[in-house]
Amino acid sequence: MPALFVTERAGRMSLRGLNHAFVQARDAAGLPHELDLHSLRHSYITHLVEFDYPEKFVSLQVGHDYASTTAIYTGVSDEYRERLVQRALRKRHPDLWESE
């Protein structure tokens, strides 16, 4: 299977190497030390959800059998929650938004 991350000599990067590279980039960017490589997985899932990818697609992308497992990884923004409420209200009461 081809490697996703490779070294400068075209070899596979080790998990230790990936973690080291992430820590260096995080520290250089001045980001909080609580962020780790696994945080990228959470961010990826959250972005897919916020860009309205179907739940099944998101779950398949990260190898989850159940949407409830994927939900654990999701930390959507307040803006996204507001969009969902607005969408539901428009669907239920379209007459309230006819003037827009």
C-alpha distances in whole Angstrom, upper triangle without the diagonal:
4,7,9,12,13,16,18,17,14,12,11,14,15,16,20,19,18,21,23,22,23,26,28,27,29,32,32,32,35,33,34,33,32,29,26,22,22,25,22,21,25,25,22,24,27,27,25,28,31,30,30,27,27,27,25,22,22,22,19,17,18,17,21,23,26,27,30,27,25,29,29,27,29,32,33,36,40,39,37,39,42,40,40,43,44,42,44,47,47,46,49,51,51,54,54,52,54,55,52
4,7,9,9,13,15,14,11,10,9,12,14,16,19,17,16,20,21,20,21,24,25,24,26,29,29,30,32,31,32,31,31,27,24,21,21,24,21,20,24,24,21,23,26,26,24,28,30,28,30,26,27,27,25,23,23,23,20,18,18,18,22,24,27,28,31,28,26,29,29,27,28,31,32,35,38,38,36,38,41,39,39,43,44,42,43,47,46,46,48,51,50,54,53,51,53,54,51
4,6,6,10,13,12,9,8,6,8,10,12,15,14,13,16,18,16,17,21,21,21,23,26,26,26,29,27,29,27,27,24,21,17,18,21,18,18,21,22,19,21,25,24,23,26,28,27,29,26,27,27,25,23,22,22,20,17,17,18,22,24,27,28,29,26,25,28,28,25,27,29,30,33,36,36,34,37,39,38,38,41,42,41,42,46,46,45,48,50,50,53,53,50,52,53,50
4,7,10,13,14,11,10,8,9,11,12,15,13,11,14,16,14,15,19,19,18,20,23,23,23,26,24,26,25,25,21,18,15,16,18,15,15,18,18,16,18,21,20,20,23,25,24,26,23,25,24,23,20,19,20,18,15,15,16,20,23,25,26,27,24,22,25,25,22,24,26,27,29,33,33,31,33,36,34,34,38,39,37,39,43,42,42,45,47,46,50,49,47,49,50,46
4,7,10,11,9,8,6,6,9,10,12,10,8,12,13,11,12,16,16,15,18,20,20,21,24,22,24,23,23,20,17,13,15,17,15,15,19,19,17,20,22,21,21,25,26,26,28,25,27,27,26,23,22,22,21,18,17,19,22,26,28,28,29,26,24,27,26,23,25,26,28,30,33,33,32,34,37,36,36,39,40,39,41,44,44,44,47,49,48,52,51,48,50,51,48
4,7,8,5,5,5,5,9,11,13,10,10,13,14,12,14,17,17,17,19,22,21,22,25,24,26,25,26,22,20,16,19,21,18,19,23,22,20,23,26,25,25,29,30,29,31,29,31,31,30,27,25,26,24,21,21,22,26,29,31,31,33,30,28,31,30,27,28,30,31,33,37,37,35,38,40,39,40,43,44,43,45,48,48,48,50,53,52,55,54,52,54,55,51
4,5,5,5,6,6,9,12,12,9,10,13,13,11,14,17,16,16,19,21,20,22,25,24,26,25,26,23,20,17,20,22,20,21,25,24,23,26,28,28,28,31,32,32,34,32,34,34,33,30,29,29,28,25,24,26,29,32,34,35,36,32,31,33,32,29,31,32,34,35,39,39,37,40,43,42,42,46,47,46,48,51,51,51,53,55,55,58,57,54,56,57,53
4,6,7,10,9,13,15,16,12,13,16,15,13,16,18,17,17,20,22,21,22,25,26,28,27,28,25,23,20,23,25,22,24,28,27,25,29,31,30,30,34,34,34,36,34,36,37,36,33,31,32,31,27,27,29,32,36,38,38,39,36,34,36,35,32,33,35,36,37,41,40,39,42,45,44,44,48,48,47,50,53,52,52,55,57,56,60,58,56,58,58,54
4,6,9,10,13,16,17,14,15,18,17,16,19,21,20,20,24,25,24,26,29,29,31,30,31,28,25,23,25,27,25,26,30,29,28,31,33,32,32,36,37,36,38,36,38,38,37,34,33,34,32,29,28,30,33,36,39,39,40,37,35,38,37,34,36,37,39,40,44,43,42,45,47,46,47,50,51,50,52,55,55,55,58,60,59,62,61,58,60,61,57
4,7,9,12,15,17,14,14,18,18,16,19,21,21,21,24,26,25,26,29,29,31,29,30,27,25,21,24,26,23,24,28,27,25,28,31,30,30,33,35,33,36,33,35,35,34,31,30,30,28,25,25,27,30,33,36,36,38,34,33,36,35,32,33,35,36,38,42,41,40,43,45,44,44,48,49,47,49,52,52,52,55,57,56,59,59,56,58,59,55
4,6,9,13,14,12,13,16,16,15,18,20,20,21,23,25,25,27,29,29,30,28,29,26,23,20,22,25,22,23,27,27,25,28,31,30,30,33,35,34,36,33,35,34,33,30,29,29,27,25,24,25,29,32,34,35,36,33,31,34,33,30,32,34,36,38,42,42,40,43,45,44,44,48,49,48,49,53,53,52,55,57,57,60,59,57,59,60,56
4,6,9,11,10,10,14,14,14,16,18,19,19,22,24,24,25,28,27,28,26,26,24,20,17,19,21,19,20,23,24,22,25,27,27,27,30,32,31,33,30,32,31,30,27,26,26,24,22,21,22,25,28,31,31,33,29,28,31,30,27,29,31,33,35,39,39,37,40,42,41,41,45,46,45,46,50,50,49,52,54,54,57,56,54,56,57,54
4,7,8,6,6,10,11,10,12,15,15,16,18,20,21,22,24,23,24,22,23,20,17,14,16,19,17,18,21,22,21,23,26,25,26,29,30,30,32,30,32,31,30,27,26,26,24,21,20,22,25,28,30,31,31,28,27,29,28,25,27,29,31,33,37,37,35,38,41,40,40,43,45,44,45,48,49,48,51,53,53,56,55,53,55,56,53
4,5,5,6,9,10,11,12,14,15,17,18,20,21,23,24,23,23,21,21,19,16,13,15,18,17,17,21,22,21,23,26,26,27,29,31,31,33,31,32,31,30,28,26,26,25,22,20,21,24,27,29,30,30,27,26,29,27,24,27,28,31,33,37,37,36,38,41,40,40,43,45,44,46,49,49,49,51,54,54,57,56,54,56,57,54
4,5,5,6,8,10,10,12,14,15,16,18,20,21,22,21,21,18,18,16,12,10,11,15,14,15,18,19,19,21,23,24,24,27,29,29,31,29,30,29,28,26,24,23,23,20,18,19,21,25,27,27,27,24,23,25,23,21,24,25,28,30,33,34,33,35,38,38,37,41,42,42,43,46,47,47,49,51,51,55,53,51,54,55,52
4,5,5,6,9,10,11,12,14,15,16,18,20,21,20,20,17,17,16,12,11,13,16,16,17,20,21,21,23,25,26,27,29,31,32,33,32,33,32,31,30,27,27,26,24,21,22,25,28,30,30,30,26,26,28,26,23,26,27,29,31,35,36,35,37,40,40,40,43,44,44,45,48,49,49,51,53,54,57,55,53,56,57,53
4,5,5,6,9,10,11,12,14,15,16,18,20,19,20,17,18,16,13,11,14,16,16,17,20,21,21,23,25,26,27,29,30,31,33,31,33,32,32,30,27,27,27,24,22,23,26,29,31,31,32,28,27,29,27,24,26,27,30,31,35,36,35,37,40,39,40,43,44,44,45,48,49,49,51,53,53,57,55,53,56,56,53
4,5,5,6,9,10,11,12,14,15,16,18,17,18,16,16,14,11,8,11,13,12,14,17,17,17,20,22,22,23,26,27,27,29,28,30,28,28,26,24,24,24,20,19,21,23,27,28,28,28,25,23,26,24,21,23,24,26,28,31,32,31,33,36,36,36,39,41,40,42,44,45,45,48,50,50,53,51,49,52,52,49
4,5,5,6,9,10,10,12,14,15,16,15,15,13,13,11,8,6,9,12,12,13,16,16,17,20,21,22,23,26,27,28,30,28,30,29,29,27,24,24,25,22,19,21,23,27,28,28,28,24,23,25,23,20,22,23,25,27,30,31,30,32,35,35,35,38,40,40,41,44,45,45,47,49,49,53,51,49,52,52,49
4,5,5,6,9,10,11,12,14,15,15,15,13,15,13,10,9,13,14,14,17,19,19,20,23,24,24,26,29,29,30,33,31,33,32,33,31,28,28,28,25,23,25,27,31,32,31,31,28,27,28,26,23,25,25,28,29,32,33,33,35,38,38,38,41,43,42,44,47,48,48,50,52,52,55,53,51,54,55,51
4,6,5,6,9,10,11,12,14,14,15,14,15,13,11,9,13,14,13,16,18,18,18,22,23,23,24,27,27,28,31,29,32,31,32,29,26,27,27,24,22,25,27,31,32,31,31,28,26,28,26,23,25,25,27,28,31,32,31,34,36,36,37,40,41,41,43,45,46,46,49,50,50,53,52,49,52,52,49
4,5,5,6,8,10,11,12,11,12,11,12,9,7,6,10,11,10,13,15,14,15,18,19,19,22,24,24,25,28,27,29,28,29,27,24,25,25,22,20,23,25,28,29,28,28,25,23,25,23,20,21,21,23,24,28,28,28,30,33,33,33,36,37,37,39,42,42,43,45,47,47,50,48,46,49,49,46
4,5,5,6,8,10,10,10,10,8,10,9,7,8,12,12,12,15,17,16,18,21,21,22,24,26,26,28,30,30,32,31,32,30,27,27,28,25,23,25,27,31,31,30,30,27,25,26,24,21,23,22,24,25,28,29,29,31,34,34,35,38,39,39,41,43,44,45,47,49,49,52,50,48,51,51,47
4,6,5,6,9,10,10,12,11,14,12,11,11,15,15,15,18,20,19,20,23,24,24,26,28,28,29,32,31,34,33,34,32,29,30,30,27,25,28,30,34,34,33,33,30,28,29,27,24,25,25,27,27,30,31,31,33,36,36,37,40,41,41,43,45,46,47,49,51,50,53,51,49,52,52,48
4,6,5,6,9,9,11,11,14,11,11,11,14,14,13,16,18,16,18,21,21,21,23,26,25,26,29,29,31,31,32,30,27,28,29,25,24,27,29,32,33,31,32,29,27,28,26,23,23,23,24,24,28,28,28,31,33,33,34,37,38,38,40,42,43,44,46,48,47,50,48,46,48,48,45
4,6,5,6,5,8,8,10,8,8,10,13,11,11,15,16,14,17,20,19,19,22,24,24,25,28,28,30,30,31,29,26,27,28,25,23,26,28,31,31,30,30,27,25,25,24,20,21,20,22,22,25,26,26,28,30,31,32,34,36,36,38,40,41,42,44,46,46,48,46,44,47,47,43
4,5,5,6,8,8,11,10,11,13,16,15,15,19,19,18,20,23,23,23,26,28,27,28,31,31,34,33,35,33,29,31,32,28,27,30,31,35,35,33,33,30,28,29,27,24,24,23,25,25,27,28,29,31,33,34,35,37,38,39,41,43,44,45,47,48,48,51,49,47,50,49,46
4,5,8,11,11,14,13,14,15,18,17,17,20,21,19,21,24,24,24,27,29,28,29,32,32,35,34,36,34,31,32,33,29,28,31,33,37,37,35,35,33,30,31,29,26,26,25,26,26,28,29,30,32,34,34,36,38,39,40,42,44,44,46,48,49,49,51,49,47,49,49,45
4,6,9,11,13,12,13,14,17,15,15,19,19,17,19,22,21,21,24,26,24,25,29,29,32,32,34,31,28,30,31,28,27,30,31,35,35,33,33,31,28,28,27,24,24,22,23,22,25,25,26,29,30,31,32,35,35,36,38,40,41,42,44,45,45,48,45,43,46,45,42
4,7,9,12,11,13,15,18,16,16,20,20,18,20,23,22,22,25,27,26,27,30,31,34,33,35,33,30,31,33,30,28,31,32,36,35,34,33,31,29,28,27,24,24,22,23,22,24,25,26,29,30,31,33,35,36,37,39,40,41,43,45,46,46,48,46,44,46,46,42
4,7,9,7,10,13,15,12,13,17,16,14,17,20,19,19,22,24,23,24,27,28,31,30,32,30,27,28,30,27,25,28,29,32,32,30,29,27,25,25,23,20,20,18,20,19,22,23,24,25,27,28,30,32,33,34,36,38,39,40,42,43,43,46,43,41,44,44,41
4,5,6,9,12,14,11,14,17,16,15,18,20,19,20,23,24,23,25,28,29,31,30,32,30,27,28,30,27,25,28,28,32,31,29,28,26,24,24,21,19,19,17,19,19,21,23,24,25,27,29,30,32,33,34,36,38,39,40,42,43,44,46,44,42,45,45,42
4,5,7,11,13,11,14,16,16,16,19,21,20,22,25,25,25,27,30,30,32,31,32,31,27,28,30,27,24,27,28,31,31,29,28,26,24,24,22,19,20,19,21,21,24,26,26,28,30,31,32,34,36,37,38,40,41,43,44,46,46,49,46,45,48,48,45
4,6,10,11,9,12,14,13,14,17,18,18,20,22,23,23,25,28,28,30,28,29,29,25,25,27,25,22,25,25,28,27,26,25,22,21,21,18,16,17,16,19,19,22,24,24,25,28,29,29,31,33,34,35,37,39,40,41,43,44,47,44,43,46,46,43
4,7,8,6,9,11,11,11,14,16,15,17,19,20,20,23,25,25,27,25,27,26,22,23,24,22,19,22,23,26,26,24,23,21,19,19,17,14,15,14,17,18,21,22,22,24,26,27,28,30,32,32,34,36,37,38,40,42,42,45,43,41,44,45,41
4,5,5,8,10,10,11,13,15,16,17,19,21,21,23,25,25,27,25,26,25,21,21,23,20,17,20,21,24,25,24,23,20,19,19,17,14,16,16,19,20,23,25,24,26,29,29,29,32,34,34,35,38,39,40,41,43,44,47,45,43,46,47,43
4,5,6,8,10,10,12,14,15,16,18,20,21,22,24,23,25,23,24,22,19,19,20,17,15,17,19,23,23,22,22,19,17,19,17,14,16,16,19,21,24,25,24,26,29,29,29,32,34,34,35,38,39,39,41,43,43,47,45,43,46,47,43
4,5,5,7,9,10,11,13,15,16,17,19,21,22,21,22,20,21,20,17,16,18,15,12,15,16,19,20,19,19,15,14,15,13,10,13,14,17,19,22,24,22,24,27,27,27,30,32,31,33,35,37,37,39,41,41,45,43,41,44,45,42
4,5,5,6,9,10,11,12,14,16,16,18,20,20,21,20,21,20,16,17,18,16,13,16,17,20,20,19,18,16,14,14,13,9,11,11,14,16,19,20,19,21,24,24,24,27,29,29,30,33,34,34,36,38,39,42,40,38,41,42,39
4,5,5,6,9,10,10,12,14,15,16,19,18,20,19,20,18,14,16,17,14,12,15,16,20,20,19,19,16,14,15,14,10,11,12,14,16,20,20,19,21,24,24,24,27,29,28,30,33,33,34,36,38,38,41,40,38,40,41,38
4,5,5,6,9,10,11,12,14,16,17,16,17,16,17,15,11,12,13,11,8,12,13,16,16,15,16,13,11,12,11,8,9,11,14,16,20,21,19,20,24,23,23,26,28,27,28,31,32,32,34,37,37,40,39,37,40,41,38
4,6,5,6,9,10,11,12,14,16,15,17,15,16,15,12,12,14,12,10,13,13,17,16,14,14,12,9,10,9,5,6,8,10,13,16,18,16,17,21,20,20,23,25,25,26,29,30,30,32,34,34,38,36,35,37,39,35
4,5,5,6,9,10,10,12,14,14,16,15,17,16,12,14,16,13,12,15,16,19,18,16,17,15,12,12,12,8,8,8,9,11,15,16,14,16,19,19,19,22,24,23,25,28,28,29,31,33,33,36,35,33,36,36,33
4,6,5,6,9,10,11,13,12,14,13,15,13,9,12,13,10,9,13,14,17,17,15,16,15,11,12,13,9,9,10,11,13,17,17,15,17,20,19,19,23,24,23,25,28,28,28,31,33,33,36,35,33,35,36,33
4,5,5,6,9,10,11,10,11,10,12,10,7,9,11,9,8,11,11,14,14,11,13,11,8,9,10,7,6,9,10,13,16,16,14,16,19,18,17,20,22,21,22,26,26,26,28,31,31,34,33,31,34,35,32
4,5,5,6,9,10,10,12,11,14,13,9,11,14,12,12,15,14,17,16,13,14,13,9,9,10,7,5,6,6,9,12,13,10,12,15,15,14,18,19,19,20,23,24,24,26,28,28,32,30,29,31,33,29
4,5,5,6,9,9,12,12,15,13,10,13,15,12,13,16,16,19,18,15,17,16,12,12,14,11,9,9,8,10,13,13,10,13,16,14,15,18,19,18,20,23,23,24,26,28,28,31,30,28,30,31,28
4,6,5,6,6,8,9,11,9,7,10,12,10,11,14,14,17,16,13,15,15,11,12,14,11,9,11,10,12,16,15,12,14,17,15,15,18,19,18,20,23,23,23,25,28,27,31,30,28,30,31,28
4,5,5,6,8,7,11,10,7,10,13,12,12,15,14,16,15,11,13,13,10,9,12,10,8,9,8,11,13,13,9,11,14,12,11,15,16,15,16,20,20,20,22,25,25,28,27,25,28,29,26
4,5,8,10,11,14,13,11,14,16,15,16,19,18,20,18,15,16,17,13,12,15,13,9,10,7,8,11,9,6,9,11,10,10,13,14,13,15,18,18,19,21,23,23,26,25,23,26,27,24
4,6,9,11,14,12,11,14,16,14,16,19,19,21,20,16,18,19,15,15,17,15,12,13,11,12,14,12,9,12,14,11,12,15,16,14,16,19,19,19,22,24,23,26,25,23,25,26,23
4,6,8,11,10,10,13,15,14,16,18,18,19,17,14,17,18,14,14,17,16,13,14,11,13,15,13,10,12,14,11,10,14,14,12,14,17,17,16,19,22,21,24,24,22,24,26,23
4,6,8,7,7,10,11,11,13,15,15,16,15,13,16,16,13,13,17,15,13,15,13,16,18,17,13,15,17,15,14,17,18,16,17,21,20,19,22,25,24,28,27,25,27,29,26
4,5,5,6,9,10,11,13,14,14,14,13,10,14,15,12,13,16,15,14,16,15,18,20,19,15,16,19,16,14,18,19,16,17,20,20,19,21,24,24,28,28,26,28,30,27
4,5,5,6,9,10,11,12,11,11,9,7,10,11,9,9,13,13,11,14,14,17,19,19,15,16,19,17,14,18,20,17,17,21,22,20,22,25,25,29,29,28,30,32,30
4,5,5,6,9,10,10,9,9,8,7,11,12,10,12,15,14,14,17,17,20,23,23,19,20,22,20,18,21,23,20,21,24,25,23,25,28,28,32,32,31,33,35,33
4,5,5,6,9,10,10,11,11,10,14,13,11,13,16,15,14,17,17,20,23,22,19,20,23,21,19,22,24,21,22,26,25,24,26,29,29,33,33,31,33,35,32
4,5,5,7,9,9,10,10,8,11,11,8,10,12,11,10,14,14,17,20,20,16,18,21,19,18,21,23,21,21,25,25,24,27,29,29,33,33,31,33,35,32
4,5,6,6,5,7,7,6,9,8,6,9,11,10,11,15,16,19,22,22,19,20,23,22,20,23,25,23,23,27,28,26,28,31,31,35,35,33,36,38,35
4,5,5,6,7,9,9,13,11,9,13,15,14,14,18,19,22,25,25,22,23,26,24,23,26,28,25,26,30,30,28,31,34,34,37,37,36,38,40,37
4,6,8,10,12,12,14,13,10,13,15,13,13,17,18,21,24,24,21,22,26,24,23,26,28,25,26,30,30,29,32,34,34,38,38,36,38,40,37
4,6,9,11,11,13,10,8,12,12,10,12,15,17,20,24,24,21,22,26,25,23,27,28,27,27,31,32,31,33,36,36,39,39,37,40,41,38
4,7,9,10,12,10,9,13,13,12,14,18,20,23,26,27,24,25,28,27,25,29,31,29,29,33,34,32,34,37,37,41,41,39,42,44,41
4,6,7,9,6,6,10,11,11,13,17,18,22,25,26,23,23,27,26,24,26,29,27,27,31,32,30,32,35,36,39,39,38,40,42,40
4,7,9,8,9,12,13,14,15,19,21,24,27,28,24,24,28,27,24,27,30,27,27,31,32,30,31,35,36,39,39,38,41,43,41
4,5,5,7,9,11,12,13,17,18,22,24,25,22,21,25,24,21,24,27,25,24,28,29,27,28,32,33,36,36,35,38,40,38
4,5,5,6,9,10,10,14,15,19,21,22,18,18,21,20,18,20,23,21,20,24,26,24,25,28,29,33,33,32,35,37,35
4,5,5,7,9,10,13,15,18,20,22,19,18,21,21,18,20,24,22,21,25,27,25,26,29,31,34,33,33,36,38,36
4,5,5,7,9,13,15,19,21,23,20,19,23,23,21,23,26,25,24,28,29,28,29,32,34,37,36,36,38,40,38
4,5,5,7,10,12,16,19,20,17,17,21,20,18,21,24,22,22,26,27,26,28,31,31,35,34,33,36,38,35
4,5,5,8,10,14,16,17,15,14,18,18,16,18,21,20,20,23,25,24,25,28,29,33,32,31,34,36,33
4,6,8,11,14,17,19,17,16,20,20,19,21,24,23,23,26,28,27,28,31,33,36,34,34,37,39,36
4,7,10,13,16,18,16,16,20,20,19,21,24,23,24,27,28,28,29,32,33,36,35,34,37,38,35
4,6,10,13,14,12,12,16,16,15,18,20,20,20,23,25,25,26,29,29,33,31,30,33,34,32
4,7,10,12,10,10,14,15,14,16,19,19,20,22,24,25,26,28,29,32,30,29,32,33,30
4,7,8,6,7,10,11,11,13,15,16,17,19,21,21,23,25,25,28,27,25,28,29,26
4,5,5,6,9,10,11,13,14,16,17,19,20,21,23,24,25,28,25,24,27,28,25
4,5,5,6,9,10,11,12,14,15,17,18,20,21,22,23,25,23,22,25,25,23
4,5,5,6,9,10,10,12,14,15,16,18,20,21,21,23,21,19,22,23,20
4,5,5,6,9,10,10,12,14,15,17,18,20,20,23,21,19,22,23,20
4,5,5,6,9,10,11,12,14,15,17,18,19,22,20,19,22,23,21
4,5,5,6,9,10,11,12,14,15,16,17,19,17,16,19,20,17
4,5,5,6,9,10,10,12,14,15,15,18,16,14,17,18,16
4,5,5,6,9,10,11,12,14,15,18,16,15,18,20,18
4,5,5,6,9,10,11,12,13,16,14,14,17,19,17
4,5,5,6,9,10,10,11,13,11,10,14,15,13
4,5,5,6,9,10,10,13,12,11,14,16,14
4,5,5,6,8,10,13,12,12,15,17,16
4,5,5,6,8,10,9,9,12,15,14
4,6,5,5,8,7,7,9,12,11
4,6,6,9,10,10,12,15,14
4,6,9,10,11,13,16,16
4,5,6,8,10,13,13
4,5,6,7,10,11
4,5,5,8,10
4,6,8,9
4,6,6
4,6
4
